[in-house]
Amino acid sequence: MDINEAEEPGVFPELSEKVLGLMRRVRDALFTPDAALAKRLGGECSALAAETRKAEADCNAGVLVGIATEEERLGCVRRAQQYSRLGRIVHQLSVLVQNLQEIAKDVLPEELEAFRSIYLLAEVELSDAVLSVLRGDESLAHGVVRKDAELDEMYAKEMERIFRAASGAMFYEFRTGIGLLFILRAIERIGDHAKQLAVPSFYLLNNNETKQS
């Protein structure tokens, strides 16, 4: 993603690039699996979460102090929503690395490998969502929605597989099984937040353009 594609003020391009970079590093830790890297990434999550909260607070403060035009107010609200969604994605990455750290030494590598296609789809979904915001691209935003529907189907099938395995041979301890479920759920929630990042921001932009015409 090229942050120079941004068509609006604010720090969204820079923050979104950081979130995408964090997601790539979490992927490396997840499929190793690497408990030490997961621990370090937990610290990165905390720092980046603080950045997203500050960006959101700055936008909200701009609305509260009174901005001259409706267009500027709408822009602040739109950016605050974007930063909020990025923050929620960072939170889910934090949940993921925390659970990975707890189960890394006990989990079967093939169990985490089963999540690869879902994680990669969530990563693409987030990248497309960011680009849809930067470009104001409606078709790309709708593509994110379609990808999220596919991700949800994959998530449901994987959840069913894990529950069947857990109720059958019990090939992993209860704590490890719970950790796997939390990791899988975090990936699914990243997709949900990516979808919400793409769609509402686009419609807010469209609403603004409609009022101006």
MIVEXMAR-964729 format. One record per residue: residue in one letter; x, y, z of N, C-alpha, C, O in turn. Coordinates in pm, whole numbers, plus 50000, padded with zeros to 5 digits. Example, Ala and Ser with C-alpha at 12.3 -4.5 7.8 and 13.67 -1.06 7.14 Angstrom:
BEGIN
a513194943150780512304955050780513204967050780514244966850846
s512854977550708513674989450714512905000350787513415011450804
//
This chain:
BEGIN
m500844988050000500005000050000500875012450000501845013350076
d500535022049916501285034449908500545045149986499435048949950
i501165050050095500475060050177500305073050103499535081650147
n500995074849991500825087049913499505087349837499175097349773
e498745076249844497465075949777496385083149857495245084449810
a496705087849975495715094450059495185107049992495935114649932
e493875108950005493235120649948492625129550056491795138050026
e493025127650180492415134950290493465138250394494515131750399
p493215148150479494175151450584494135141050696493325131850694
g495025142650792495045133550906496165123450893496945123750798
v496225114550992497315104850998496845090950960497565081150986
f495675089650899495145076450864496105068450777496325056650807
p496685074050671497595065950589498745060050670499075048350655
e499365068250755500495063450834500065052950935500735042650950
l498955055451005498495045751104498065032651040498375021851092
s497375033350928496925021150863498115013050813498085000750817
e499155019750765500375012750723501005005550842501504994350827
k500995011850959501545005451079500724993151118501284982851156
v499394994251109498544982851144498764971251048498854959751090
l498874974250918499124963650820500484957250845500624945050832
g501484965250879502794959650911502764950851033503404940251036
l502014954951134501854946851255501174933651223501544923251277
m500174934151136499464921851101500394912051030500284899951050
r501304917150948502264908350882503224902050983503564890250971
r503654909751082504574904251183503854894051273504454884151315
v502584896651302501814886851380501674873851302501744863051360
r501494874951172501424862951088502704854551103502644842351114
d503844861251102505124854051117505174846651251505614835151257
a504724853151357504734846851489503744835351497504014825051560
l502594837051433501524827151443501894813951380501614803351435
f502534814451265502784802151192504184796651215504624787551144
t504894802151316506174796051350506014783851441506614773551409
p505234783951552504804795451633505944800051725506784792051766
d505954812851756507064818951827506544826751948506024837751933
a506684820952067506174827352188506924840152221506324849952264
a508254840152199509044852052230508664863652139508534874952185
l508484860752011508054871151917506644875951953506354887851944
a505784866651991504424870452031504454880052150503664889552156
k505364877552243505474886552359505904900552317505354910452365
r506894901252228507344914352180506234921452103506074933552114
l505494913952025504404919851948503294925052038502574934352002
g503154918952156502184924152252502504938452290501604946752304
g503804941352307504224955052337503954964352221503534975752241
e504174959652098503864967851980502384970751972501974981851936
c501564960852004500104962852002499704973852099498884982452066
s500274973552219499924983652319500294997652271499515007052286
a501494999052213501945012152166501085017052051500725028852046
l500745008151958499955012251843498505015251883497875024151826
a497995007851980496645010652030496585024752088495595031852070
a497635028752158497675042252214497675052752103497055063252118
e498375049951993498385059251881496995060751819496575071851786
t496295049651803494965050551742493995057751834493145065351787
r494115055551965493225062552059493475077652055492535085552060
k494745081652046495065095852040494505102151912493935113051915
a494675095151800494175100451674492655102051678492125112151631
e491975092151734490515093051746490105104451839489175111951809
a490805105751952490485116452047490715130251987489935139452012
d491755131651908492035144551844490905148451748490495160051742
c490405138551674489285141351582488025145151660487335154651624
n487735137651765486555140751845486665154451911485675161651922
a487875157951953488075171152013487815182051910487275192651943
g488205179551786487975189251681486505191851658486095203151629
v485695181451670484245183051655483685190951773482835199751755
l484165187851894483605194252014483925209152022483085216952068
v485095213151978485455227351990484745235951886484745248151896
g484135229551789483365237051691484155239851565485075247951565
i483775233051458484425234951329483485242651239482265240851245
a484035251151157483235261051085482225254850989481075259150987
t482615244950911481735240150806481255225950833481915218250904
e480125222650776479575209150789480515198950725480675187850775
e481125202750614482065193750547483225190150638483635178450643
e483755199850708484885197150799484445188650917485185179850960
r483255191250970482755183051082482585168651038482975159351110
l482005166650920481805153150868483145146050849483265134150875
g484145153650801485465147850784486065143150916486675132550922
c485885151151021486385147151153485695134651205486335125651259
v484385134151188483625122451234484065110051157484255099351215
r484225111551027484645100350943486015095250984486225083150995
r486955104251006488305099951045488305093751185489045084151209
a487495099151277487425093051411486935078651402487445069951473
q485965076051316485475062351297486575053451240486735041951282
q487335058751145488415050851086489475047151191489925035751198
y489855057051273490855054251376490315044351479491055035951530
s489025045351509488415036051602488495021751549488805012451623
r488205020051420488255006751361489685001251360489904989551388
l490635009851327492035005451332492405001051473493104991051492
g491945008551573492215004951712491604991551750492224983851823
r490424988851700489784975951731490524964451665490614953551721
i491044966851546491844956451480493124953751560493514942251579
v493764964251607494964962651690494624954851817495404946451861
h493454957551875493034950151995492914935251964493354926952044
q492334931751851492204917551816493564911151791493764899451823
l494484918651733495844913451716496494911151852497254901651870
s496194919951947496714918352083496154905652148496884898152212
v494854903252131494234891052182494894878752120495174868952188
l495144879551990495754868351918497134865151973497424853552005
v497994875351985499374872452029499424868352175500294860652215
q498494873452256498464869352396498144854452407498784847152483
n497154849852331496804835652334497884827052270498144815952315
l498504832252165499604824752102500744822752200501324811952208
q501074833152274502154832252372501874821352475502784814252518
e500614819952514500234810252617500274795752567500534786652645
i500014793652438499894779852389501014775652296501054764152252
a501944784752263502944782052159503734769252183504024761852088
k504084766652307504954755052333504174741852335504784731152332
d502844742452339502034730352349501224727252223500854715752201
v500944737252140500044735152029500724727251917501924728551895
l499944719151848500464712151732500604721951616499654729251587
p501744722451549501944732051441500874731151334500474741351277
e500384719051305499364717651201498034724051240497234727651154
e497794725551371496564732051414496584746951381495564752451339
l497704753351400497824767351362497884768851211497324778351155
e498554759551144498644760250999497254759750933497054765150825
a496314753150999494944752450947494284766250939493304768050868
f494834775951013494264789451013494864798450905494434809850888
r495854793350832496604802150742495724808750636495804820850615
s494874800950570494054806650463493084817150516492804827050449
i492574815050638491664824750697492414837450732491934848550707
y493594835950790494384847750828494784855850705494684868050705
l495244848950601495654856050480494484863550416494654874550364
l493304857550421492134864450367491804876850449491474887250393
a491904875850582491674887550667492704898450639492374910250642
e493924894450611494984904050580494684911450449494844923650441
v494264903950348493894910150219492674919150236492604929950179
e491724914550316490524922450341490864935850405490314946150367
l491764935650502492164948050567492894957250469492634969350466
s493804951650390494534959750292493564966350193493704978150161
d492594958650144491614964150051490734974650118490374984650056
a490404972350244489584982150316490314995550328489725006150307
v491604994850361492395007150372492455014350238492285026550230
l492705006750132492775012849999491425018849958491385029249892
s490335012449997489025017849962488795031450029488135040249973
v489345032950150489245045850219490135056250151489695067550127
l491355052450121492295061850062491845066749924492075078249886
r491215057649850490805061049713489355065449703488925070549600
g488575063549812487145065949803486505056849700485665061249621
d486905044149700486545034549596485385025749641485565016949726
e484205028049585483015020449624483125005749586482774997049665
s483615002849465483694988849421484654980949508484404969249539
l485744987249549486684980549638486054978149775486274967649835
a485274987749824484584985949952483614974249945483524966450039
h482874973049835481944961849821482704948649809482224938249855
g483904948949749484724936949744485134932349882485234920349908
v485384941849972485714938550111484534931250176484734921550249
v483324935850149482134929350205482044914850156481744905850235
r482304912750028482254899049975483334890250037483084878650071
k484514895750053485594887950116485224884450259485534873450306
d484574893650330484214890750469483184879650478483214871550570
a482264879250382481284868250380481994854950359481644844950422
e482994854650271483784842550249484564838850375484634827050411
l485134848750440485884846250563484974840450672485364831250743
d483764845650682482824840550783482494825850759482354818150854
e482354822050632482074807950601483254799150640483074788350696
m484454803650610485644796050646485774794850797486134784350850
y485474805750867485524805951014484554795751073484914788351164
a483324795551022482314786351075482744771751056482574763551146
k483304768650940483744754950914484904751051005484964739751055
e485824760351027486984757351112486564755951259487094747451330
m485624764151303485104762751438484454749051457484654742551559
e483694744851360483024731751368484064720551374483914711051451
r485124721751294486174711451295486844710551431487084699651482
i487144722151490487814722151620486924716051727487394708351810
f485644719551726484724713951826484584698951810484504691651909
r484554694051685484454679651663485704672651717485614662251782
a486864678451688488114672451735488194672651887488644662951949
a487754683551947487824684852092486904675052162487234669852269
s485744672552102484794663352164485114648852132484504639752189
g486054646552041486424633052004487704628652071487704624852188
a488784629051997490054623552046490724632352151491624627652221
m490304644852163490934654052258492454654052239493214650852331
f492894657752117494304656952084495114668452143496334668852129
y494434677852209495174688252280494504691052413493334687752433
e495254697052503494704700252634493634711052622493564718352523
f492804711752724491694721352722492194735652703491634743152624
r493264739452776493774753152768494244756452625494014767452576
t494894746652561495354748752424494184750052328494194758452238
g493174741752348491974742752263491284756052276490834761752176
i491184761052397490554774152419491394785052352490844794352292
g492714783852363493584793652299493394793952148493364804652087
l493264782152087493024781351944491714788151906491634795251805
l490684785851986489384792051957489454807251968488854814251887
f490184812252066490324826852081491114832751963490784843651915
i492134825651919492914830351804492054830851679492064840651605
l491304820151656490434819651539489384830551544489094836951443
r488804832651662487804843151677488414856951651487764865451591
a489634859351696490284872251674490474874851525490284886051478
i490854864451450491024866051306489684869851241489624878651156
e488634863051282487304866151226486894880351258486304887151173
r487184885151378486804898751417487624909251341487124920151313
i488864906051307489664915151224488954917351091488884928551041
g488444906451033487694907750908486464916350925486164924650838
d485744914551034484534922651059484874937451067484184945851009
h485944940651140486314954751155486844960551024486634972350995
a487524952350944487964957050812486754960550726486754970750657
k485744952150731484524955050655483884968150700483504976350618
q483784969950830483174982150882484054994450855483545005650845
l485344992450843486225003450806485935008150664485915020150637
a485704998650574485515002150433484145008250407484045018650342
v483095001850455481755005550410481235018550469480845027350392
p481185020450602480615032950653481395045250609480795055650582
s482705044250601483495055950562483165059950419483125071850388
f482925050150334482585053650196481225060450189481055070350119
y480245055050262478915060950255478875074750318478115083350275
l479695076950421479785090450477480355100050373479905111450361
l481365095350299481945103650195480915106750088480785118150043
n480175096550047479135098549945478065108049991477575116249913
n477675107050119476645115750175477095130350167476305139250136
n478375132550196478925145950191478885151350048478515162950026
e479265142849951479285147249812477885149949760477675158949679
t476905141949808475525144049766475005157349811474305164149736
k475335161349935474855174049988475465185849915474855196449907
q476685184049863477345194949796476815197049654476895208049601
s476275186349593475835187349453474465193849441473965195349329
//
